[in-house]
Amino acid sequence: MTLAQSVNDMSQIVNADKAHVWHHLFQHKALENGDPRIIVEGKGMRVWDQKGTELIDAVSGGVWTVNVGYGRESIANAVRDQLLKMNYFAGALGSVPAAQFSERLIEKMPGMSRVYYSNSGSEANEKVFKMVRQISQRQHGGKKWKILYRERDYHGTTIATLAAAGQPERAAMYGPFPDGFVQVPHCLEYRNQFPDATDYGVAAANAIEKVILQEGPDTVGLLCLEPITAGGGVIVPPAGYWERVQEICKKYDVLLHIDEVVCGVGRTGTWFGYQHYGVQPDFVTMAKGVASGYAAISCTVTTEAVFDMFKDDASDPMGYFRDISTFGGCTSGPAAALENMRIIEDEGLLDNTTRMGERLMANLAALKEKHAVVGDVRGKGLFCGAELVADRASKEPVEEKLAQAVVASCNRQGVIIGVTNRSIPGFNNTLCLSPALIATADDIDQITGAIDTALTEVFG
Ligand SMILES: Cc1ncc(COP(=O)(O)O)c(C=O)c1O
């Protein structure tokens, strides 16, 4: 499909979409008196809709995914070549790109050693939950089955991952959920939950220890955290937090699972978000940026110590990991992921992410100086948020519709930004930015320039 396509063709597409497509996280009533937007083409940081309107995409495909940008011919070629040679075989057998990508990936993740392939972030996270439950049965006599997750974090859309959702608006009405999921407090210092703390990072981590002690350490098997919370408000943990979290996990023999579905593969300027903090996880999951959306792929990565627990007794027919992921056997995923990784390396995109991320944060800080409605700006690399408040002193969040109006104004100016959406009740007030890792200084300035105009338009 090209932009040269006739208006007639596009109206058919629009009608077909309107009549038959059910869009994700979307109230379709809005389309009764309007047309859906169809994204027709993309190149670099920019996309074009059915009317030929050009938009700069500051959210990498809406959900922080297209890390290397649109229109990458070399990824398309790598996938095409692989599909013609061998498109699919179930994961019980190996494939050339799966073996190659696992080796390249593990080189970037000291201490980790095994990659289990599947095809979405939710699925990758559920694999960990299943592994932990099986470890509980086989290693701990049924103890250590509980899974801790953090308020404001999100780990996916399936029933089990929603059981681990720290975002009530995502989980509401989809229960009842499975047992054994327990919430720990969030660590966002701007929304201070530990006013007496002298060291906020340590206090927020100690709150996890408190939950472990309340539940009983022999019941807790896993702590699942995002390295930097994404959809819950772009929360960069305070200094000292991760170090203390690691100590607590070691002390109580709790496995540490870091959900890198958003931060993984470059988003924050390192290969993985946790690598900013010197922690050593037992599980790392990743999806979105692994192949930048050129193919569906997710990975559940773990250590040799965990892996060994599933091959310790070959005489036990129930002893190994009895999981299946049909589409984990698609070779397009690792083929695209290999090329995606090569691009990040050859084009120096980690370094660009750090430099452009600093520019983005500086621009957002300038917006905070100028607009009283910007209460807090947070971020690392090209992963930033600006929390909007009605009043700086009370920190009362702006009404959701006003945050949405800022997004709409940016859209009218040709810039797609995001906002926390159906996340924490009353707190869908943080603007979210995650431009592709190829962003230039001009791109960054165009994005924050549009936000500046939008804030003036909406709040005066
Ligand atoms: C941190 C995090 N984990 C997991 C997921 C779920 O990924 P998927 O939508 O690919 O299932 C998401 C999706 O936004 C996410 O942000």
Ligand as a Chemical Component Dictionary entry (heavy atoms), coordinates in Angstrom:
data_LIG
# 
_chem_comp.id                   LIG 
_chem_comp.type                 NON-POLYMER 
_chem_comp.pdbx_formal_charge   0 
_chem_comp.three_letter_code    LIG 
# 
loop_
_chem_comp_atom.comp_id 
_chem_comp_atom.atom_id 
_chem_comp_atom.alt_atom_id 
_chem_comp_atom.type_symbol 
_chem_comp_atom.charge 
_chem_comp_atom.model_Cartn_x 
_chem_comp_atom.model_Cartn_y 
_chem_comp_atom.model_Cartn_z 
_chem_comp_atom.pdbx_ordinal 
LIG C1 C1 C 0 6.181 -3.456 31.367 1  
LIG C2 C2 C 0 5.284 -4.262 30.485 2  
LIG N1 N1 N 0 5.255 -5.597 30.632 3  
LIG C3 C3 C 0 4.480 -6.379 29.855 4  
LIG C4 C4 C 0 3.672 -5.837 28.884 5  
LIG C5 C5 C 0 2.788 -6.739 28.069 6  
LIG O1 O1 O 0 3.310 -6.875 26.795 7  
LIG P1 P1 P 0 2.373 -7.416 25.604 8  
LIG O2 O2 O 0 1.381 -6.328 25.316 9  
LIG O3 O3 O 0 3.365 -7.651 24.485 10 
LIG O4 O4 O 0 1.749 -8.663 26.052 11 
LIG C6 C6 C 0 3.674 -4.448 28.689 12 
LIG C7 C7 C 0 2.822 -3.851 27.634 13 
LIG O5 O5 O 0 2.644 -2.656 27.526 14 
LIG C8 C8 C 0 4.488 -3.640 29.513 15 
LIG O6 O6 O 0 4.469 -2.304 29.405 16 
# 
loop_
_chem_comp_bond.comp_id 
_chem_comp_bond.atom_id_1 
_chem_comp_bond.atom_id_2 
_chem_comp_bond.value_order 
_chem_comp_bond.pdbx_ordinal 
LIG C1 C2 SING 1  
LIG C2 N1 SING 2  
LIG C2 C8 DOUB 3  
LIG N1 C3 DOUB 4  
LIG C3 C4 SING 5  
LIG C4 C5 SING 6  
LIG C4 C6 DOUB 7  
LIG C5 O1 SING 8  
LIG O1 P1 SING 9  
LIG P1 O2 DOUB 10 
LIG P1 O3 SING 11 
LIG P1 O4 SING 12 
LIG C6 C7 SING 13 
LIG C6 C8 SING 14 
LIG C7 O5 DOUB 15 
LIG C8 O6 SING 16 
# 
